[in-house]
Amino acid sequence: MTTRTGGAPAAREQLSPVDGLAQLSFLVYGILERRAREHELSMIQIRLLGVLRDRRPTMNELARLLDLDKSSVTGLVDRAERRGLVTRVPSTADRRSMLVTLTDHGRSLVSDRAARFEADMSLLLERLEPADRDALSGLISRLLVAYAADHGIDLFATIDTGRPPAGG
């Protein structure tokens, strides 16, 4: 989609919301995938690390957050653990549960990938006027917070990392 400098797209250049979201998701997915490949990570591994950036979930919570069955999450965490990216620690609240957390190496990798992805997205968003970026951010936030709430997920629940919360 092209826009005229400083203005809204012409009517024939406007995509439907469904088509626009689909095409945008392909664009964002492609950028994420390129960044993942730089460290030989799959997209599900990127999602795992993104969730763990701000949380220390149990295996069951992780399955719900990633919308995977528990056996899939077990294999995913096993592979990430072998790479030194995550570790499992006993829950202090429930001794039967294990929490999954990033290792220092995992946190460093996530921080680096997040910074590079943010730079990629900032370049893309520079094409919008500041007011449009703010409006887009508000719309995306409302949509994602409502969807997460419908699925029993608090997007802003984080572990105490000494950093401000980020989406995940």
MDTraj code that builds the backbone (N, CA, C; nanometers):
import mdtraj as md
import numpy as np

residues = "MET THR THR ARG THR GLY GLY ALA PRO ALA ALA ARG GLU GLN LEU SER PRO VAL ASP GLY LEU ALA GLN LEU SER PHE LEU VAL TYR GLY ILE LEU GLU ARG ARG ALA ARG GLU HIS GLU LEU SER MET ILE GLN ILE ARG LEU LEU GLY VAL LEU ARG ASP ARG ARG PRO THR MET ASN GLU LEU ALA ARG LEU LEU ASP LEU ASP LYS SER SER VAL THR GLY LEU VAL ASP ARG ALA GLU ARG ARG GLY LEU VAL THR ARG VAL PRO SER THR ALA ASP ARG ARG SER MET LEU VAL THR LEU THR ASP HIS GLY ARG SER LEU VAL SER ASP ARG ALA ALA ARG PHE GLU ALA ASP MET SER LEU LEU LEU GLU ARG LEU GLU PRO ALA ASP ARG ASP ALA LEU SER GLY LEU ILE SER ARG LEU LEU VAL ALA TYR ALA ALA ASP HIS GLY ILE ASP LEU PHE ALA THR ILE ASP THR GLY ARG PRO PRO ALA GLY GLY".split()
xyz = np.array([
    [0.0846, -0.1174, 0.0000],
    [0.0000, 0.0000, 0.0000],
    [0.0890, 0.1235, 0.0000],
    [0.0624, 0.2139, -0.0873],
    [0.1387, 0.3377, -0.0924],
    [0.0510, 0.4502, -0.0414],
    [0.1157, 0.5463, 0.0151],
    [0.0415, 0.6646, 0.0593],
    [0.1032, 0.7856, -0.0070],
    [0.0208, 0.8846, -0.0237],
    [0.0737, 1.0109, -0.0736],
    [0.1409, 1.0812, 0.0416],
    [0.2451, 1.1524, 0.0133],
    [0.3222, 1.2201, 0.1169],
    [0.2308, 1.3058, 0.2034],
    [0.2385, 1.2810, 0.3329],
    [0.1676, 1.3634, 0.4292],
    [0.0177, 1.3437, 0.4342],
    [-0.0361, 1.2415, 0.3689],
    [-0.1803, 1.2262, 0.3697],
    [-0.2240, 1.0825, 0.3820],
    [-0.3549, 1.0661, 0.3864],
    [-0.4137, 0.9332, 0.3956],
    [-0.4105, 0.8674, 0.2576],
    [-0.4184, 0.7355, 0.2547],
    [-0.4209, 0.6677, 0.1254],
    [-0.5483, 0.7009, 0.0489],
    [-0.5357, 0.7006, -0.0827],
    [-0.6539, 0.7191, -0.1666],
    [-0.7463, 0.6005, -0.1446],
    [-0.8753, 0.6174, -0.1713],
    [-0.9745, 0.5126, -0.1451],
    [-0.9355, 0.3809, -0.2111],
    [-0.8851, 0.3816, -0.3323],
    [-0.8506, 0.2568, -0.3991],
    [-0.7253, 0.1929, -0.3405],
    [-0.6515, 0.2659, -0.2571],
    [-0.5312, 0.2131, -0.1925],
    [-0.5601, 0.1605, -0.0527],
    [-0.6834, 0.1710, -0.0069],
    [-0.7214, 0.1287, 0.1275],
    [-0.7544, -0.0202, 0.1272],
    [-0.6900, -0.0958, 0.2151],
    [-0.7183, -0.2385, 0.2298],
    [-0.8311, -0.2577, 0.3293],
    [-0.9012, -0.3689, 0.3182],
    [-1.0002, -0.4016, 0.4206],
    [-0.9259, -0.4325, 0.5503],
    [-0.9910, -0.4179, 0.6661],
    [-0.9231, -0.4500, 0.7921],
    [-0.8677, -0.5922, 0.7948],
    [-0.9426, -0.6871, 0.7424],
    [-0.8977, -0.8266, 0.7438],
    [-0.7753, -0.8443, 0.6543],
    [-0.7823, -0.7924, 0.5324],
    [-0.6696, -0.8043, 0.4406],
    [-0.5488, -0.7283, 0.4950],
    [-0.5725, -0.6103, 0.5483],
    [-0.4632, -0.5307, 0.6042],
    [-0.3944, -0.6017, 0.7199],
    [-0.4744, -0.6570, 0.8115],
    [-0.4147, -0.7289, 0.9244],
    [-0.3396, -0.8528, 0.8776],
    [-0.3954, -0.9239, 0.7817],
    [-0.3276, -1.0432, 0.7303],
    [-0.1943, -1.0056, 0.6664],
    [-0.1950, -0.9056, 0.5807],
    [-0.0709, -0.8666, 0.5145],
    [0.0305, -0.8102, 0.6134],
    [-0.0162, -0.7335, 0.7114],
    [0.0740, -0.6814, 0.8139],
    [0.1332, -0.7949, 0.8963],
    [0.0500, -0.8943, 0.9292],
    [0.1026, -1.0071, 1.0078],
    [0.2098, -1.0817, 0.9297],
    [0.1933, -1.0970, 0.7977],
    [0.2958, -1.1625, 0.7158],
    [0.4254, -1.0821, 0.7168],
    [0.4133, -0.9513, 0.7076],
    [0.5307, -0.8644, 0.7097],
    [0.6044, -0.8757, 0.8429],
    [0.5309, -0.8636, 0.9530],
    [0.5913, -0.8702, 1.0864],
    [0.6499, -1.0091, 1.1110],
    [0.5773, -1.1121, 1.0730],
    [0.6249, -1.2497, 1.0890],
    [0.7565, -1.2691, 1.0135],
    [0.7645, -1.2171, 0.8929],
    [0.8862, -1.2293, 0.8141],
    [1.0046, -1.1613, 0.8801],
    [0.9824, -1.0451, 0.9373],
    [1.0894, -0.9733, 1.0068],
    [1.1322, -1.0517, 1.1305],
    [1.0353, -1.1017, 1.2082],
    [1.0672, -1.1838, 1.3256],
    [1.1438, -1.3095, 1.2860],
    [1.0998, -1.3728, 1.1791],
    [1.1636, -1.4962, 1.1330],
    [1.3090, -1.4710, 1.0931],
    [1.3335, -1.3604, 1.0245],
    [1.4704, -1.3260, 0.9852],
    [1.5581, -1.3067, 1.1088],
    [1.5055, -1.2374, 1.2078],
    [1.5819, -1.2164, 1.3320],
    [1.6018, -1.3490, 1.4065],
    [1.5043, -1.4372, 1.4035],
    [1.5161, -1.5682, 1.4703],
    [1.6248, -1.6519, 1.4054],
    [1.6279, -1.6526, 1.2724],
    [1.7275, -1.7328, 1.2000],
    [1.8701, -1.6914, 1.2327],
    [1.8896, -1.5660, 1.2686],
    [2.0250, -1.5200, 1.3023],
    [2.0848, -1.5994, 1.4181],
    [1.9996, -1.6585, 1.5001],
    [2.0451, -1.7413, 1.6130],
    [1.9914, -1.8831, 1.6054],
    [1.9515, -1.9234, 1.4841],
    [1.8996, -2.0584, 1.4615],
    [1.7861, -2.0928, 1.5574],
    [1.6936, -1.9983, 1.5695],
    [1.5752, -2.0167, 1.6524],
    [1.4526, -2.0311, 1.5629],
    [1.3589, -2.1135, 1.6069],
    [1.2311, -2.1255, 1.5375],
    [1.1381, -2.0159, 1.5888],
    [1.0272, -1.9969, 1.5192],
    [0.9316, -1.8965, 1.5641],
    [0.8697, -1.9332, 1.6987],
    [0.8462, -2.0613, 1.7234],
    [0.7900, -2.0985, 1.8539],
    [0.8930, -2.0752, 1.9648],
    [1.0208, -2.0918, 1.9343],
    [1.1241, -2.0610, 2.0337],
    [1.1287, -1.9107, 2.0613],
    [1.1107, -1.8306, 1.9569],
    [1.1046, -1.6847, 1.9755],
    [0.9855, -1.6488, 2.0641],
    [0.8712, -1.7124, 2.0397],
    [0.7529, -1.6864, 2.1237],
    [0.7806, -1.7254, 2.2684],
    [0.8431, -1.8420, 2.2889],
    [0.8780, -1.8871, 2.4246],
    [0.9653, -1.7834, 2.4935],
    [1.0707, -1.7408, 2.4273],
    [1.1625, -1.6439, 2.4879],
    [1.0935, -1.5103, 2.5121],
    [1.0039, -1.4714, 2.4220],
    [0.9293, -1.3472, 2.4409],
    [0.8405, -1.3523, 2.5640],
    [0.7754, -1.4649, 2.5855],
    [0.6915, -1.4814, 2.7047],
    [0.7782, -1.4765, 2.8299],
    [0.8924, -1.5439, 2.8251],
    [0.9782, -1.5525, 2.9435],
    [1.0537, -1.4234, 2.9722],
    [1.0544, -1.3325, 2.8780],
    [1.1215, -1.2038, 2.8981],
    [1.0639, -1.1322, 3.0200],
    [0.9333, -1.1451, 3.0408],
    [0.8661, -1.0696, 3.1472],
    [0.7959, -1.1562, 3.2504],
    [0.8033, -1.2884, 3.2353],
    [0.7272, -1.3767, 3.3231],
    [0.8116, -1.4965, 3.3650],
    [0.7686, -1.5601, 3.4728],
    [0.8238, -1.6885, 3.5168],
    [0.7058, -1.7832, 3.5358],
    [0.6501, -1.8329, 3.4256],
    [0.5301, -1.9165, 3.4356],
    [0.5626, -2.0606, 3.4730],
    [0.4606, -2.1289, 3.5219],
    [0.4723, -2.2741, 3.5381],
    [0.4598, -2.3355, 3.3986],
    [0.4884, -2.4637, 3.3885],
    [0.4749, -2.5318, 3.2605],
    [0.3300, -2.5245, 3.2113],
    [0.2335, -2.5408, 3.3016],
    [0.0924, -2.5322, 3.2623],
    [0.0563, -2.3914, 3.2143],
    [0.1029, -2.2905, 3.2843],
    [0.0764, -2.1523, 3.2423],
    [0.1404, -2.1249, 3.1062],
    [0.2606, -2.1775, 3.0874],
    [0.3307, -2.1592, 2.9612],
    [0.2526, -2.2236, 2.8463],
    [0.1981, -2.3404, 2.8711],
    [0.1164, -2.4074, 2.7692],
    [-0.0034, -2.3200, 2.7320],
    [-0.0665, -2.2604, 2.8309],
    [-0.1823, -2.1735, 2.8052],
    [-0.1395, -2.0468, 2.7318],
    [-0.0288, -1.9854, 2.7733],
    [0.0171, -1.8622, 2.7100],
    [0.0584, -1.8842, 2.5644],
    [0.1144, -2.0014, 2.5354],
    [0.1583, -2.0317, 2.3993],
    [0.0517, -2.1049, 2.3188],
    [-0.0585, -2.1386, 2.3839],
    [-0.1682, -2.2131, 2.3219],
    [-0.1172, -2.3448, 2.2624],
    [-0.0417, -2.4184, 2.3455],
    [0.0128, -2.5489, 2.3071],
    [-0.0261, -2.6509, 2.4126],
    [-0.0235, -2.7785, 2.3759],
    [-0.0479, -2.8797, 2.4782],
    [0.0787, -2.8965, 2.5613],
    [0.0619, -2.9509, 2.6827],
    [0.1718, -2.9575, 2.7782],
    [0.2894, -3.0391, 2.7248],
    [0.2625, -3.1464, 2.6504],
    [0.3736, -3.2272, 2.5990],
    [0.4565, -3.1479, 2.4971],
    [0.3926, -3.0658, 2.4173],
    [0.4666, -2.9811, 2.3224],
    [0.5537, -2.8801, 2.3960],
    [0.4992, -2.8227, 2.5026],
    [0.5743, -2.7252, 2.5813],
    [0.6931, -2.7927, 2.6491],
    [0.6736, -2.9147, 2.6970],
    [0.7835, -2.9871, 2.7614],
    [0.8998, -3.0040, 2.6634],
    [0.8707, -3.0464, 2.5414],
    [0.9757, -3.0618, 2.4406],
    [1.0405, -2.9295, 2.4052],
    [0.9601, -2.8246, 2.3928],
    [1.0105, -2.6916, 2.3611],
    [1.1053, -2.6421, 2.4695],
    [1.0642, -2.6576, 2.5949],
    [1.1480, -2.6135, 2.7068],
    [1.2732, -2.7011, 2.7172],
    [1.2589, -2.8310, 2.6946],
    [1.3761, -2.9205, 2.6964],
    [1.4820, -2.8726, 2.5969],
    [1.4394, -2.8427, 2.4743],
    [1.5346, -2.7978, 2.3711],
    [1.5991, -2.6645, 2.4092],
    [1.5193, -2.5714, 2.4607],
    [1.5735, -2.4411, 2.5011],
    [1.6688, -2.4571, 2.6194],
    [1.6376, -2.5508, 2.7077],
    [1.7239, -2.5763, 2.8233],
    [1.8587, -2.6336, 2.7773],
    [1.8556, -2.7254, 2.6798],
    [1.9809, -2.7819, 2.6268],
    [2.0686, -2.6748, 2.5620],
    [2.0065, -2.5721, 2.5077],
    [2.0820, -2.4617, 2.4459],
    [2.1273, -2.3590, 2.5484],
    [2.0899, -2.3790, 2.6747],
    [2.1308, -2.2867, 2.7797],
    [2.0516, -2.1578, 2.7835],
    [1.9317, -2.1588, 2.7250],
    [1.8501, -2.0377, 2.7187],
    [1.7531, -2.0246, 2.8351],
    [1.7068, -2.1369, 2.8879],
    [1.6095, -2.1362, 2.9973],
    [1.6510, -2.2390, 3.1013],
    [1.5906, -2.2250, 3.2166],
    [1.6078, -2.3238, 3.3220],
    [1.4747, -2.3399, 3.3937],
    [1.4592, -2.4533, 3.4578],
    [1.3393, -2.4775, 3.5381],
    [1.3787, -2.4688, 3.6851],
    [1.2966, -2.4002, 3.7608],
    [1.3220, -2.3870, 3.9040],
    [1.1941, -2.4238, 3.9787],
    [1.2070, -2.4844, 4.0960],
    [1.0870, -2.5196, 4.1729],
    [1.0098, -2.3941, 4.2149],
    [0.8783, -2.4045, 4.2097],
    [0.7926, -2.2952, 4.2538],
    [0.7925, -2.2905, 4.4057],
    [0.8039, -2.1714, 4.4603],
    [0.7957, -2.1579, 4.6056],
    [0.6511, -2.1651, 4.6521],
    [0.5564, -2.1386, 4.5611],
    [0.4142, -2.1415, 4.5967],
    [0.3571, -2.2833, 4.5925],
    [0.4112, -2.3677, 4.5058],
    [0.3599, -2.5032, 4.4888],
    [0.4760, -2.5941, 4.4517],
    [0.5209, -2.6755, 4.5446],
    [0.6395, -2.7596, 4.5225],
    [0.6229, -2.8585, 4.4078],
    [0.4989, -2.8854, 4.3675],
    [0.4768, -2.9776, 4.2556],
    [0.5009, -2.9110, 4.1215],
    [0.5062, -2.7793, 4.1193],
    [0.5195, -2.7043, 3.9944],
    [0.6624, -2.6567, 3.9735],
    [0.6982, -2.6497, 3.8465],
    [0.8264, -2.5938, 3.8074],
    [0.7995, -2.4643, 3.7316],
    [0.8800, -2.3630, 3.7615],
    [0.8733, -2.2370, 3.6886],
    [0.9800, -2.2394, 3.5798],
    [0.9505, -2.1787, 3.4689],
    [1.0479, -2.1690, 3.3599],
    [1.0986, -2.0256, 3.3574],
    [1.2293, -2.0103, 3.3532],
    [1.2888, -1.8772, 3.3563],
    [1.4059, -1.8697, 3.2598],
    [1.4345, -1.7505, 3.2143],
    [1.5485, -1.7306, 3.1256],
    [1.6791, -1.7403, 3.2034],
    [1.7806, -1.7972, 3.1408],
    [1.9161, -1.7935, 3.1956],
    [1.9758, -1.6577, 3.1586],
    [2.0929, -1.6272, 3.2086],
    [2.1594, -1.5027, 3.1701],
    [2.1831, -1.5004, 3.0184],
    [2.2244, -1.6147, 2.9641],
    [2.2468, -1.6241, 2.8196],
    [2.1156, -1.6006, 2.7440],
    [2.0074, -1.6616, 2.7909],
    [1.8769, -1.6429, 2.7285],
    [1.8310, -1.4987, 2.7361],
    [1.8501, -1.4358, 2.8511],
    [1.8093, -1.2956, 2.8688],
    [1.8915, -1.2046, 2.7766],
    [2.0189, -1.2320, 2.7620],
    [2.1038, -1.1529, 2.6733],
    [2.0569, -1.1670, 2.5280],
    [2.0275, -1.2893, 2.4879],
    [1.9813, -1.3142, 2.3519],
    [1.8473, -1.2438, 2.3273],
    [1.7555, -1.2539, 2.4225],
    [1.6244, -1.1889, 2.4091],
    [1.6417, -1.0377, 2.4002],
    [1.7267, -0.9825, 2.4827],
    [1.7490, -0.8379, 2.4824],
    [1.8040, -0.7923, 2.3476],
    [1.8997, -0.8659, 2.2936],
    [1.9580, -0.8320, 2.1647],
    [1.8550, -0.8431, 2.0527],
    [1.7806, -0.9531, 2.0499],
    [1.6796, -0.9740, 1.9446],
    [1.5695, -0.8685, 1.9551],
    [1.5277, -0.8369, 2.0770],
    [1.4207, -0.7375, 2.0960],
    [1.4656, -0.6005, 2.0458],
    [1.5903, -0.5635, 2.0747],
    [1.6415, -0.4336, 2.0298],
    [1.6474, -0.4281, 1.8771],
    [1.6909, -0.5362, 1.8149],
    [1.6990, -0.5380, 1.6683],
    [1.5589, -0.5371, 1.6055],
    [1.4670, -0.6122, 1.6658],
    [1.3294, -0.6142, 1.6150],
    [1.2644, -0.4772, 1.6316],
    [1.2882, -0.4136, 1.7445],
    [1.2329, -0.2800, 1.7662],
    [1.2860, -0.1826, 1.6616],
    [1.4135, -0.1929, 1.6274],
    [1.4707, -0.1066, 1.5232],
    [1.4040, -0.1341, 1.3886],
    [1.3825, -0.2622, 1.3579],
    [1.3137, -0.2982, 1.2334],
    [1.1738, -0.2375, 1.2291],
    [1.1002, -0.2519, 1.3372],
    [0.9629, -0.2014, 1.3414],
    [0.9597, -0.0493, 1.3403],
    [1.0560, 0.0135, 1.4060],
    [1.0619, 0.1603, 1.4068],
    [1.0816, 0.2139, 1.2661],
    [1.1661, 0.1466, 1.1861],
    [1.1845, 0.1875, 1.0471],
    [1.0533, 0.1774, 0.9693],
    [0.9802, 0.0720, 0.9942],
    [0.8517, 0.0541, 0.9271],
    [0.7530, 0.1628, 0.9709],
    [0.7461, 0.1873, 1.1011],
    [0.6487, 0.2828, 1.1548],
    [0.6831, 0.4277, 1.1250],
    [0.8087, 0.4548, 1.0894],
    [0.8474, 0.5919, 1.0543],
    [0.7675, 0.6441, 0.9361],
    [0.7067, 0.5542, 0.8616],
    [0.6281, 0.5947, 0.7444],
    [0.4962, 0.6599, 0.7840],
    [0.4619, 0.6483, 0.9122],
    [0.3381, 0.7082, 0.9631],
    [0.3698, 0.8363, 1.0384],
    [0.2750, 0.9271, 1.0341],
    [0.2859, 1.0490, 1.1151],
    [0.2780, 1.0092, 1.2632],
    [0.3399, 1.0876, 1.3538],
    [0.3346, 1.0548, 1.4974],
    [0.1927, 1.0326, 1.5497],
    [0.0976, 1.1145, 1.5088],
    [-0.0406, 1.0974, 1.5559],
    [-0.0979, 0.9641, 1.5079],
    [-0.0630, 0.9242, 1.3861],
    [-0.1098, 0.7954, 1.3338],
    [-0.0455, 0.6792, 1.4088],
    [0.0824, 0.6934, 1.4431],
    [0.1492, 0.5879, 1.5232],
    [0.0817, 0.5742, 1.6585],
    [0.0490, 0.6878, 1.7205],
    [-0.0202, 0.6837, 1.8500],
    [-0.1569, 0.6185, 1.8368],
    [-0.2298, 0.6542, 1.7319],
    [-0.3628, 0.5954, 1.7107],
    [-0.3503, 0.4452, 1.6864],
    [-0.2545, 0.4050, 1.6058],
    [-0.2323, 0.2634, 1.5789],
    [-0.1991, 0.1882, 1.7075],
    [-0.1125, 0.2452, 1.7882],
    [-0.0751, 0.1831, 1.9148],
    [-0.1969, 0.1647, 2.0053],
    [-0.2816, 0.2663, 2.0116],
    [-0.4020, 0.2570, 2.0930],
    [-0.4962, 0.1491, 2.0446],
    [-0.5166, 0.1427, 1.9141],
    [-0.6057, 0.0406, 1.8571],
    [-0.5512, -0.1003, 1.8786],
    [-0.4228, -0.1181, 1.8528],
    [-0.3613, -0.2501, 1.8725],
    [-0.3715, -0.2911, 2.0192],
    [-0.3412, -0.1983, 2.1095],
    [-0.3472, -0.2287, 2.2525],
    [-0.4864, -0.2705, 2.2947],
    [-0.5868, -0.1946, 2.2522],
    [-0.7251, -0.2292, 2.2896],
    [-0.7630, -0.3671, 2.2378],
    [-0.7277, -0.3956, 2.1158],
    [-0.7610, -0.5239, 2.0554],
    [-0.6921, -0.6392, 2.1289],
    [-0.5611, -0.6267, 2.1530],
    [-0.4865, -0.7355, 2.2162],
    [-0.5219, -0.7545, 2.3636],
    [-0.5431, -0.6462, 2.4352],
    [-0.5807, -0.6571, 2.5768],
    [-0.7171, -0.7249, 2.5886],
    [-0.8109, -0.6876, 2.5035],
    [-0.9434, -0.7501, 2.5082],
    [-0.9353, -0.8985, 2.4730],
    [-0.8597, -0.9320, 2.3706],
    [-0.8449, -1.0725, 2.3308],
    [-0.7801, -1.1534, 2.4434],
    [-0.6738, -1.0987, 2.5006],
    [-0.6054, -1.1689, 2.6107],
    [-0.6993, -1.1881, 2.7293],
    [-0.7732, -1.0849, 2.7648],
    [-0.8660, -1.0938, 2.8770],
    [-0.9717, -1.2013, 2.8517],
    [-1.0193, -1.2116, 2.7286],
    [-1.1165, -1.3162, 2.6935],
    [-1.0588, -1.4558, 2.7131],
    [-0.9266, -1.4660, 2.7105],
    [-0.8592, -1.5951, 2.7258],
    [-0.7913, -1.6092, 2.8620],
    [-0.8270, -1.5207, 2.9555],
    [-0.7762, -1.5303, 3.0915],
    [-0.6290, -1.4948, 3.1072],
    [-0.5789, -1.4111, 3.0175],
    [-0.4376, -1.3732, 3.0216],
    [-0.4267, -1.2244, 3.0500],
    [-0.3428, -1.1890, 3.1472],
    [-0.3128, -1.0494, 3.1771],
    [-0.1853, -1.0138, 3.1011],
    [-0.1982, -0.9360, 2.9950],
    [-0.0817, -0.8999, 2.9140],
    [0.0236, -0.8243, 2.9928],
    [-0.0157, -0.7620, 3.1007],
    [0.0773, -0.6774, 3.1728],
    [0.1305, -0.7413, 3.3006],
    [0.0969, -0.8678, 3.3238],
    [0.1526, -0.9397, 3.4385],
    [0.2980, -0.9688, 3.4084],
    [0.3863, -0.9254, 3.4968],
    [0.5289, -0.9456, 3.4754],
    [0.5955, -0.9920, 3.6029],
    [0.7157, -1.0416, 3.5867],
    [0.7980, -1.0713, 3.7029],
    [0.8686, -0.9419, 3.7416],
    [0.9168, -0.9340, 3.8622],
    [0.9889, -0.8150, 3.9056],
    [1.1291, -0.8218, 3.8479],
    [1.1509, -0.7510, 3.7379],
    [1.2810, -0.7517, 3.6720],
    [1.3531, -0.6208, 3.6913],
    [1.2871, -0.5247, 3.7554],
    [1.3465, -0.3931, 3.7684],
    [1.3304, -0.3115, 3.6395],
    [1.2580, -0.3693, 3.5424],
    [1.2331, -0.3012, 3.4152],
    [1.0847, -0.2760, 3.4029],
    [1.0465, -0.1770, 3.3240],
    [0.9033, -0.1568, 3.3014],
    [0.8450, -0.2739, 3.2249],
    [0.7162, -0.3017, 3.2429],
    [0.6530, -0.4131, 3.1709],
    [0.6535, -0.3896, 3.0207],
    [0.6619, -0.4991, 2.9486],
    [0.6523, -0.4951, 2.8026],
    [0.5476, -0.5976, 2.7614],
    [0.4895, -0.5780, 2.6450],
    [0.3906, -0.6749, 2.5959],
    [0.4549, -0.8101, 2.5751],
    [0.3810, -0.9127, 2.5818],
    [0.4412, -1.0420, 2.5606],
    [0.3387, -1.1425, 2.5522],
])
top = md.Topology()
chain = top.add_chain()
for i, resn in enumerate(residues, 1):
    res = top.add_residue(resn, chain, resSeq=i)
    for name in ("N", "CA", "C"):
        top.add_atom(name, md.element.get_by_symbol(name[0]), res)
traj = md.Trajectory(xyz[None], top)
